[in-house]
Amino acid sequence: MTDPEFMDLAEQLLAAVEASCDRINDESDADLDNQRVGGMVTLAFPNGSQIVVNLQKPLHEVWLAAQSGGYHYRFADGQWRDTKGGAEFFAQLSRDASAQAGQALVFS
């Protein structure tokens, strides 16, 4: 994968995270706050916890940091997959966000 290809795919991922936050806030009382600074999106929850998603451009990876731990994702076969466990990015983000929000949240 070239650097421009990575950046296009990674930007789509970050935009999808932001759009999911907006949709979740419209459809529930989760009250998520999301802020984007460059290649990083921070999700803040009412209980003070956070999830951070950021781009690791030199590695062509997206990293997710949550209370459950840190995960590294690479794009393969049309999905962002964890480099260790193989979990899909949005499935893991949904699990972590649900745990930190105390209610079921679905990111896509």
N, C-alpha and C positions, 0 to 999 in steps of 0.2 A: 504494500500500500504506500502510495506517495504521501508526502506531507499535505498537499492540497486536498487529497481524497480524505485523509484522516480529519482534517479541519472541517470539511463539509459534513461528514457524518457526525462528528462530535458536536458541531453547532446545532445540527438537527436534534440530537439527543438533549442538549441543554434547553433548547426551545420547547421540546416536548415536556420536559420536567416543569418548566415555567407554566406552560399551558395547562398541565395537569393540576398544578397548584390553584390556578384560577378556577378551573372547573370544580375542583373539590370544595373550594370556598363558596362557590355559587350553589352547590348541591348539599352542603352540610354545614354544621356549626364548628368545624375543625379549627377555623381561624389560623390557618397557616400563614406565615410571613415568609416571602421568598425575596432574596436580594441577589442580584447578579453583578459581579465585578470581573470584567474580562472573561477568562475561562473558568470561572468558579461561580456556582450557585449555592447559596446557604439557605436552608429551610429552617425556620425557627418556629418552635411549638409553644403554645401557651404555658406549658410547665417549665419553660426555660431551656429545654434540650434543643439540640440542633443536629441536622444532617448536612454534610458538606459534600458536594459533587464538584470535582475539578479535573481539568484536563492536564495530562502529562504528555505534552507534545513530543518531546524527544523519544519517548517510549511508545508512542501511538496508543496510549491507554487512557481510560477514564477511571478515576479513583472515587470511591464512595466511602465516607467515614460516618459511622453512626454509633449509637451506644453499644450495638452488638459487635462492632469491630470495624476493620478496614478491609476493603475489597478492591481488587484491580480488574478492570474489564478491557478486553480486546474485541474488536469487531471481527466476526467470523460467520460465514454462512447466513448473512443477513441479520445477525443479532449481536448485541454486546454481551459477551459471556465472561464470567469470572475465570481468571487464569488458574485458580486452584480447584475450586469445586464445580465449575461449569455452570453455576446458576445464571439465569438471565437477569440482566440489570433491573428491568422494571419490576420483576417478581421480587427481587431482594429489596428494592426501594419501597415497594408496597408493604412488605413484611415489617421492615424497620420503621417506616412512617406510622403504620398502624399501631405498633407496639409503643412508640413514643407519644402518639396522640391519644392512646387509650380507646380508639375506635377504628373500625375497618376503613381503610383508605386504599383506593386503587389508582396507581399511576400507570400510564400507558404512553 
